[in-house]
Amino acid sequence: MLARGHLVEVDRGMLVGEYVGHTAPKTQAAFRRAIGGVLFIDEAYALVPAGQSNDFGQEAISTLVKLMEDHRDQVVVIVAGYPDQMGRFIAANPGLSSRFNRTLTFDDYTVDELVEIVVHHAADHEYEVPTATRARRWSATSQTVRAASARAMAGSPGRFSRR
């Protein structure tokens, strides 16, 4: 059981330093803030940029693996990202596959769900979306989703709905 249960959300920019010797302390600081709770690393695959072997992201990963082992009963670490890119992240360090041995995959939003996201965001700003506008948005979203390649839309339909 976690001592506090708080959530610390980070991304590459909060873990990776700008110069040699800067990454490990940044990663350690983020990890320490999460002790007793959950460390959520969003877009974790960004720690391993495609085609770049000389990157400080690898140092962040090595630091995380060590900290996860040393504090395995004190923190839950969750990594998130697009499935096709997370394989590259897991393969970046032999210790990752044994530490992240459960995968949850979420289905892409349906067109109806995307329209509801638009309606929800509008309501947050005290706008009302009339039925006719919803129908036009549904039609436009449906056409765009059908026309877009799977690669261009993979994992990003929620962002698309906010346009």
TILO-49050 format. One line per 5 residues: number of its first residue (from 1); their letters; for each residue x, y, z of N, C-alpha, C, CB. Coordinates in nm, 2 decimals. Glycine has a CB too. Layout:
N
NUM	A	X Y Z X Y Z X Y Z X Y Z | ...
END
This chain:
163
1	MLARG	0.08 -0.12 0.00 0.00 0.00 0.00 0.09 0.12 0.00 -0.10 0.00 0.12 | 0.05 0.22 -0.07 0.12 0.35 -0.08 0.10 0.44 0.04 0.09 0.42 -0.21 | 0.20 0.50 0.08 0.19 0.58 0.20 0.10 0.71 0.18 0.33 0.63 0.24 | 0.11 0.77 0.07 0.03 0.89 0.05 -0.06 0.88 -0.07 0.13 1.01 0.02 | -0.03 0.81 -0.17 -0.12 0.80 -0.28 -0.13 0.91 -0.38 -0.25 0.76 -0.23
6	HLVEV	-0.03 1.01 -0.37 -0.04 1.12 -0.46 0.02 1.09 -0.60 0.05 1.24 -0.40 | -0.01 1.17 -0.70 0.04 1.15 -0.83 0.13 1.26 -0.88 -0.09 1.15 -0.93 | 0.25 1.22 -0.93 0.34 1.31 -0.99 0.35 1.28 -1.14 0.49 1.30 -0.92 | 0.31 1.37 -1.22 0.31 1.35 -1.37 0.43 1.42 -1.42 0.18 1.40 -1.43 | 0.51 1.35 -1.51 0.63 1.40 -1.57 0.63 1.36 -1.72 0.75 1.36 -1.50
11	DRGML	0.71 1.43 -1.79 0.74 1.40 -1.93 0.89 1.41 -1.95 0.66 1.49 -2.03 | 0.93 1.39 -2.07 1.07 1.40 -2.11 1.14 1.52 -2.05 1.09 1.39 -2.26 | 1.08 1.64 -2.07 1.14 1.76 -2.03 1.16 1.78 -1.88 1.05 1.88 -2.07 | 1.09 1.70 -1.80 1.11 1.71 -1.66 1.21 1.60 -1.61 0.97 1.68 -1.59 | 1.25 1.51 -1.70 1.35 1.41 -1.66 1.48 1.42 -1.72 1.29 1.27 -1.70
16	VGEYV	1.49 1.48 -1.84 1.61 1.48 -1.92 1.68 1.62 -1.91 1.58 1.45 -2.07 | 1.81 1.62 -1.88 1.88 1.74 -1.86 1.92 1.80 -2.00 2.00 1.72 -1.78 | 1.98 1.92 -1.99 2.02 1.99 -2.11 2.17 1.97 -2.13 1.99 2.14 -2.09 | 2.24 1.92 -2.04 2.39 1.90 -2.05 2.43 1.78 -1.97 2.47 2.03 -2.01 | 2.55 1.73 -2.00 2.61 1.61 -1.93 2.60 1.64 -1.78 2.75 1.58 -1.98
21	GHTAP	2.55 1.54 -1.71 2.55 1.55 -1.56 2.42 1.61 -1.51 2.66 1.62 -1.51 | 2.33 1.65 -1.59 2.21 1.72 -1.55 2.09 1.63 -1.54 2.18 1.84 -1.64 | 2.09 1.52 -1.62 1.98 1.43 -1.63 1.95 1.35 -1.50 2.00 1.34 -1.75 | 2.05 1.28 -1.45 2.03 1.20 -1.33 1.97 1.28 -1.21 2.16 1.14 -1.29 | 2.02 1.40 -1.18 1.96 1.47 -1.07 1.82 1.51 -1.10 2.04 1.60 -1.04
26	KTQAA	1.78 1.55 -1.22 1.65 1.58 -1.26 1.56 1.46 -1.24 1.64 1.64 -1.40 | 1.60 1.35 -1.29 1.52 1.23 -1.28 1.51 1.18 -1.14 1.59 1.11 -1.36 | 1.61 1.19 -1.06 1.61 1.16 -0.92 1.51 1.25 -0.84 1.74 1.16 -0.85 | 1.51 1.38 -0.87 1.42 1.47 -0.80 1.28 1.44 -0.83 1.45 1.61 -0.85 | 1.25 1.41 -0.96 1.11 1.38 -1.00 1.06 1.25 -0.93 1.09 1.36 -1.15
31	FRRAI	1.15 1.15 -0.93 1.12 1.02 -0.86 1.10 1.04 -0.71 1.24 0.92 -0.89 | 1.18 1.12 -0.65 1.17 1.14 -0.50 1.04 1.21 -0.47 1.29 1.23 -0.45 | 0.99 1.30 -0.55 0.86 1.36 -0.53 0.75 1.26 -0.53 0.83 1.47 -0.64 | 0.77 1.15 -0.61 0.66 1.05 -0.62 0.67 0.94 -0.51 0.68 0.98 -0.76 | 0.77 0.93 -0.43 0.78 0.83 -0.33 0.66 0.84 -0.24 0.91 0.84 -0.25
36	GGVLF	0.60 0.72 -0.22 0.48 0.72 -0.14 0.35 0.73 -0.23 0.47 0.82 -0.03 | 0.37 0.74 -0.36 0.26 0.76 -0.45 0.29 0.70 -0.58 0.23 0.91 -0.46 | 0.25 0.77 -0.69 0.25 0.73 -0.83 0.34 0.82 -0.91 0.11 0.71 -0.89 | 0.43 0.77 -0.98 0.50 0.85 -1.08 0.45 0.81 -1.22 0.66 0.82 -1.08 | 0.39 0.91 -1.29 0.32 0.88 -1.42 0.41 0.95 -1.52 0.18 0.94 -1.42
41	IDEAY	0.47 0.88 -1.61 0.56 0.93 -1.72 0.48 0.93 -1.85 0.69 0.85 -1.73 | 0.44 1.05 -1.89 0.36 1.06 -2.01 0.45 1.06 -2.13 0.27 1.19 -2.01 | 0.40 1.00 -2.24 0.48 0.99 -2.36 0.63 0.94 -2.33 0.49 1.13 -2.43 | 0.63 0.83 -2.26 0.76 0.78 -2.21 0.85 0.74 -2.33 0.74 0.65 -2.13 | 0.80 0.71 -2.44 0.88 0.67 -2.56 0.97 0.79 -2.60 0.79 0.63 -2.68
46	ALVPA	0.93 0.91 -2.57 1.01 1.03 -2.60 1.15 1.03 -2.54 0.94 1.16 -2.56 | 1.16 0.94 -2.43 1.30 0.93 -2.37 1.39 0.85 -2.46 1.28 0.85 -2.24 | 1.34 0.79 -2.57 1.42 0.71 -2.66 1.38 0.76 -2.80 1.40 0.56 -2.65 | 1.43 0.88 -2.84 1.39 0.93 -2.97 1.44 0.84 -3.09 1.46 1.07 -3.00 | 1.35 0.82 -3.18 1.38 0.73 -3.29 1.50 0.77 -3.37 1.26 0.71 -3.39
51	GQSND	1.60 0.68 -3.39 1.71 0.71 -3.47 1.82 0.79 -3.40 1.67 0.79 -3.59 | 1.81 0.82 -3.27 1.91 0.89 -3.20 1.96 0.81 -3.08 1.85 1.03 -3.14 | 2.08 0.76 -3.10 2.14 0.67 -2.99 2.22 0.76 -2.89 2.23 0.57 -3.06 | 2.26 0.88 -2.93 2.34 0.96 -2.83 2.25 1.07 -2.78 2.46 1.02 -2.91 | 2.17 1.03 -2.67 2.07 1.12 -2.62 2.07 1.10 -2.47 1.93 1.09 -2.68
56	FGQEA	2.04 1.20 -2.39 2.03 1.20 -2.25 1.91 1.12 -2.20 2.03 1.34 -2.19 | 1.82 1.09 -2.28 1.70 1.01 -2.24 1.74 0.87 -2.19 1.61 0.99 -2.36 | 1.85 0.81 -2.25 1.90 0.68 -2.20 1.94 0.69 -2.06 2.01 0.63 -2.29 | 2.01 0.80 -2.02 2.05 0.82 -1.89 1.93 0.83 -1.79 2.14 0.95 -1.87 | 1.83 0.89 -1.83 1.71 0.90 -1.75 1.65 0.76 -1.73 1.60 0.99 -1.82
61	ISTLV	1.65 0.68 -1.83 1.59 0.55 -1.82 1.68 0.46 -1.73 1.59 0.48 -1.96 | 1.81 0.47 -1.74 1.90 0.39 -1.65 1.88 0.44 -1.51 2.04 0.41 -1.69 | 1.86 0.57 -1.48 1.84 0.62 -1.35 1.71 0.57 -1.29 1.84 0.77 -1.35 | 1.61 0.57 -1.38 1.47 0.52 -1.34 1.48 0.37 -1.30 1.37 0.54 -1.45 | 1.54 0.29 -1.38 1.55 0.15 -1.35 1.61 0.13 -1.21 1.63 0.08 -1.46
66	KLMED	1.72 0.19 -1.18 1.79 0.18 -1.06 1.70 0.22 -0.94 1.92 0.26 -1.05 | 1.63 0.34 -0.96 1.54 0.39 -0.85 1.42 0.30 -0.83 1.50 0.53 -0.89 | 1.37 0.25 -0.94 1.25 0.16 -0.93 1.29 0.03 -0.85 1.20 0.12 -1.07 | 1.41 -0.02 -0.87 1.46 -0.13 -0.79 1.48 -0.10 -0.65 1.59 -0.19 -0.85 | 1.54 0.01 -0.62 1.57 0.05 -0.49 1.45 0.09 -0.40 1.67 0.17 -0.49
71	HRDQV	1.34 0.13 -0.47 1.22 0.18 -0.40 1.10 0.11 -0.45 1.20 0.33 -0.43 | 1.11 -0.02 -0.49 1.00 -0.09 -0.55 0.88 -0.10 -0.46 1.05 -0.23 -0.58 | 0.89 -0.09 -0.33 0.77 -0.10 -0.24 0.72 0.04 -0.20 0.81 -0.18 -0.12 | 0.78 0.14 -0.26 0.74 0.28 -0.21 0.68 0.36 -0.32 0.87 0.34 -0.16 | 0.68 0.32 -0.44 0.63 0.40 -0.55 0.58 0.31 -0.66 0.74 0.50 -0.61
76	VVIVA	0.47 0.35 -0.73 0.42 0.29 -0.84 0.46 0.38 -0.96 0.26 0.27 -0.84 | 0.52 0.31 -1.06 0.56 0.39 -1.18 0.47 0.34 -1.30 0.71 0.37 -1.22 | 0.41 0.44 -1.36 0.32 0.41 -1.48 0.38 0.49 -1.60 0.17 0.45 -1.46 | 0.40 0.42 -1.71 0.45 0.48 -1.83 0.34 0.47 -1.93 0.58 0.41 -1.89 | 0.32 0.58 -2.01 0.22 0.59 -2.11 0.27 0.64 -2.24 0.10 0.68 -2.06
81	GYPDQ	0.21 0.59 -2.34 0.24 0.64 -2.48 0.17 0.55 -2.58 0.39 0.63 -2.50 | 0.19 0.59 -2.71 0.13 0.52 -2.82 0.19 0.38 -2.83 0.15 0.60 -2.95 | 0.11 0.28 -2.85 0.16 0.14 -2.84 0.27 0.11 -2.94 0.04 0.04 -2.87 | 0.27 0.16 -3.06 0.37 0.13 -3.15 0.51 0.19 -3.11 0.34 0.18 -3.29 | 0.51 0.30 -3.04 0.63 0.36 -2.99 0.68 0.31 -2.86 0.61 0.51 -2.99
86	MGRFI	0.59 0.26 -2.78 0.63 0.21 -2.64 0.72 0.09 -2.65 0.50 0.18 -2.56 | 0.71 0.01 -2.76 0.80 -0.10 -2.78 0.94 -0.06 -2.78 0.76 -0.18 -2.90 | 0.97 0.05 -2.85 1.10 0.11 -2.85 1.15 0.15 -2.72 1.11 0.23 -2.95 | 1.06 0.20 -2.64 1.09 0.25 -2.50 1.13 0.12 -2.42 0.98 0.32 -2.44 | 1.05 0.02 -2.42 1.07 -0.10 -2.34 1.20 -0.17 -2.38 0.95 -0.20 -2.35
91	AANPG	1.23 -0.17 -2.51 1.35 -0.23 -2.56 1.48 -0.15 -2.53 1.34 -0.25 -2.71 | 1.47 -0.03 -2.48 1.58 0.06 -2.46 1.67 0.01 -2.34 1.54 0.20 -2.44 | 1.61 -0.07 -2.25 1.69 -0.11 -2.14 1.64 -0.25 -2.10 1.68 -0.01 -2.02 | 1.73 -0.34 -2.08 1.69 -0.48 -2.04 1.60 -0.49 -1.92 1.81 -0.57 -2.03 | 1.62 -0.39 -1.83 1.54 -0.39 -1.70 1.40 -0.35 -1.71 1.61 -0.31 -1.60
96	LSSRF	1.36 -0.28 -1.82 1.23 -0.23 -1.83 1.12 -0.34 -1.86 1.22 -0.13 -1.95 | 1.15 -0.44 -1.94 1.05 -0.54 -1.97 1.00 -0.61 -1.84 1.10 -0.63 -2.07 | 1.09 -0.64 -1.75 1.05 -0.71 -1.63 0.98 -0.62 -1.53 1.17 -0.77 -1.56 | 1.00 -0.49 -1.54 0.94 -0.39 -1.45 0.81 -0.35 -1.50 1.03 -0.28 -1.42 | 0.79 -0.35 -1.63 0.66 -0.31 -1.69 0.61 -0.43 -1.76 0.68 -0.19 -1.79
101	NRTLT	0.55 -0.52 -1.69 0.50 -0.65 -1.75 0.35 -0.65 -1.77 0.55 -0.76 -1.66 | 0.28 -0.54 -1.75 0.14 -0.53 -1.77 0.11 -0.42 -1.87 0.06 -0.52 -1.64 | 0.03 -0.44 -1.97 0.00 -0.34 -2.06 -0.15 -0.32 -2.07 0.06 -0.38 -2.20 | -0.19 -0.20 -2.06 -0.33 -0.17 -2.08 -0.34 -0.09 -2.21 -0.39 -0.08 -1.96 | -0.42 -0.13 -2.30 -0.44 -0.07 -2.43 -0.58 -0.01 -2.43 -0.41 -0.16 -2.55
106	FDDYT	-0.60 0.11 -2.47 -0.73 0.18 -2.47 -0.77 0.19 -2.62 -0.73 0.31 -2.40 | -0.89 0.17 -2.65 -0.94 0.18 -2.79 -0.94 0.33 -2.82 -1.08 0.12 -2.80 | -0.93 0.36 -2.95 -0.95 0.49 -3.00 -1.09 0.54 -2.98 -0.91 0.51 -3.15 | -1.11 0.67 -2.97 -1.24 0.73 -2.95 -1.33 0.70 -3.08 -1.24 0.88 -2.92 | -1.45 0.68 -3.06 -1.55 0.67 -3.17 -1.58 0.82 -3.21 -1.68 0.59 -3.14
111	VDELV	-1.64 0.83 -3.33 -1.68 0.97 -3.38 -1.78 1.03 -3.28 -1.75 0.96 -3.52 | -1.87 0.95 -3.22 -1.97 1.00 -3.12 -1.89 1.05 -3.00 -2.07 0.90 -3.08 | -1.79 0.98 -2.96 -1.71 1.02 -2.84 -1.64 1.15 -2.87 -1.62 0.91 -2.79 | -1.58 1.16 -2.99 -1.51 1.28 -3.03 -1.60 1.40 -3.02 -1.45 1.27 -3.16 | -1.72 1.39 -3.07 -1.82 1.50 -3.07 -1.85 1.53 -2.93 -1.95 1.46 -3.15
116	EIVVH	-1.87 1.43 -2.84 -1.90 1.46 -2.70 -1.78 1.54 -2.63 -1.92 1.33 -2.63 | -1.66 1.51 -2.67 -1.54 1.58 -2.62 -1.56 1.73 -2.66 -1.41 1.52 -2.67 | -1.59 1.76 -2.78 -1.61 1.89 -2.83 -1.72 1.96 -2.74 -1.65 1.90 -2.98 | -1.83 1.89 -2.72 -1.95 1.95 -2.65 -1.90 1.97 -2.50 -2.07 1.85 -2.65 | -1.83 1.88 -2.45 -1.78 1.90 -2.31 -1.69 2.02 -2.30 -1.70 1.77 -2.26
121	HAADH	-1.59 2.03 -2.39 -1.50 2.15 -2.39 -1.58 2.28 -2.41 -1.39 2.14 -2.49 | -1.68 2.28 -2.49 -1.76 2.40 -2.51 -1.83 2.43 -2.38 -1.86 2.37 -2.62 | -1.89 2.33 -2.32 -1.96 2.35 -2.19 -1.87 2.41 -2.08 -2.03 2.23 -2.14 | -1.74 2.36 -2.08 -1.65 2.41 -1.98 -1.63 2.56 -2.00 -1.51 2.34 -2.00 | -1.65 2.62 -2.12 -1.63 2.76 -2.14 -1.77 2.83 -2.16 -1.55 2.78 -2.27
126	EYEVP	-1.87 2.76 -2.11 -2.01 2.81 -2.11 -2.06 2.84 -2.25 -2.01 2.94 -2.03 | -2.03 2.76 -2.34 -2.09 2.76 -2.47 -2.18 2.64 -2.49 -1.98 2.76 -2.59 | -2.28 2.66 -2.57 -2.38 2.56 -2.59 -2.36 2.52 -2.74 -2.53 2.60 -2.56 | -2.36 2.39 -2.77 -2.35 2.34 -2.90 -2.49 2.29 -2.95 -2.24 2.23 -2.91 | -2.55 2.37 -3.04 -2.68 2.33 -3.09 -2.68 2.20 -3.16 -2.74 2.44 -3.18
131	TATRA	-2.79 2.13 -3.17 -2.80 2.00 -3.23 -2.75 2.00 -3.38 -2.94 1.95 -3.23 | -2.79 2.11 -3.45 -2.75 2.12 -3.59 -2.59 2.13 -3.60 -2.81 2.24 -3.66 | -2.53 2.20 -3.51 -2.39 2.21 -3.51 -2.32 2.08 -3.47 -2.34 2.32 -3.41 | -2.38 2.01 -3.38 -2.33 1.87 -3.34 -2.34 1.78 -3.46 -2.41 1.81 -3.22 | -2.44 1.79 -3.54 -2.46 1.70 -3.66 -2.35 1.73 -3.76 -2.60 1.71 -3.72
136	RRWSA	-2.33 1.87 -3.78 -2.22 1.90 -3.88 -2.09 1.86 -3.83 -2.23 2.06 -3.90 | -2.06 1.88 -3.70 -1.93 1.84 -3.64 -1.92 1.69 -3.66 -1.92 1.88 -3.49 | -2.02 1.61 -3.63 -2.02 1.46 -3.64 -1.98 1.43 -3.79 -2.15 1.40 -3.60 | -2.05 1.49 -3.88 -2.02 1.46 -4.02 -1.88 1.50 -4.06 -2.12 1.54 -4.11 | -1.83 1.62 -4.02 -1.70 1.66 -4.06 -1.59 1.57 -3.99 -1.67 1.80 -4.01
141	TSQTV	-1.62 1.53 -3.86 -1.53 1.44 -3.79 -1.52 1.31 -3.86 -1.56 1.43 -3.64 | -1.64 1.25 -3.89 -1.65 1.12 -3.95 -1.57 1.12 -4.09 -1.80 1.08 -3.98 | -1.59 1.22 -4.17 -1.52 1.23 -4.30 -1.37 1.24 -4.28 -1.57 1.35 -4.38 | -1.33 1.32 -4.18 -1.19 1.34 -4.16 -1.12 1.21 -4.11 -1.16 1.45 -4.06 | -1.19 1.14 -4.01 -1.14 1.02 -3.96 -1.13 0.91 -4.07 -1.23 0.96 -3.85
146	RAASA	-1.23 0.91 -4.16 -1.22 0.81 -4.27 -1.11 0.84 -4.37 -1.36 0.80 -4.34 | -1.09 0.97 -4.39 -0.99 1.01 -4.49 -0.85 1.01 -4.44 -1.03 1.15 -4.54 | -0.83 1.02 -4.31 -0.70 1.03 -4.25 -0.64 0.89 -4.25 -0.70 1.08 -4.11 | -0.51 0.88 -4.27 -0.44 0.75 -4.27 -0.44 0.71 -4.12 -0.30 0.76 -4.33 | -0.43 0.58 -4.10 -0.42 0.52 -3.97 -0.30 0.58 -3.89 -0.42 0.37 -3.97
151	RAMAG	-0.19 0.60 -3.96 -0.07 0.65 -3.90 -0.09 0.79 -3.85 0.05 0.64 -4.00 | -0.15 0.88 -3.93 -0.17 1.02 -3.89 -0.26 1.03 -3.78 -0.22 1.10 -4.01 | -0.36 0.95 -3.77 -0.46 0.96 -3.66 -0.43 0.87 -3.54 -0.60 0.93 -3.71 | -0.35 0.77 -3.55 -0.32 0.68 -3.45 -0.29 0.75 -3.32 -0.21 0.58 -3.48 | -0.37 0.73 -3.22 -0.35 0.78 -3.08 -0.37 0.93 -3.06 -0.21 0.75 -3.05
156	SPGRF	-0.42 1.00 -3.17 -0.44 1.14 -3.15 -0.58 1.19 -3.17 -0.35 1.21 -3.24 | -0.68 1.11 -3.18 -0.82 1.16 -3.21 -0.87 1.25 -3.10 -0.91 1.04 -3.23 | -0.83 1.24 -2.98 -0.87 1.33 -2.87 -0.82 1.47 -2.90 -0.83 1.28 -2.74 | -0.70 1.48 -2.94 -0.64 1.61 -2.98 -0.72 1.67 -3.10 -0.49 1.60 -3.00 | -0.74 1.58 -3.20 -0.81 1.62 -3.32 -0.95 1.69 -3.28 -0.83 1.50 -3.41
161	SRR	-1.02 1.63 -3.18 -1.15 1.68 -3.15 -1.15 1.82 -3.09 -1.22 1.59 -3.05 | -1.04 1.86 -3.04 -1.03 1.99 -2.98 -1.00 2.10 -3.08 -0.92 1.99 -2.87 | -0.98 2.07 -3.20 -0.95 2.17 -3.31 -1.07 2.25 -3.34 -0.90 2.10 -3.43
END
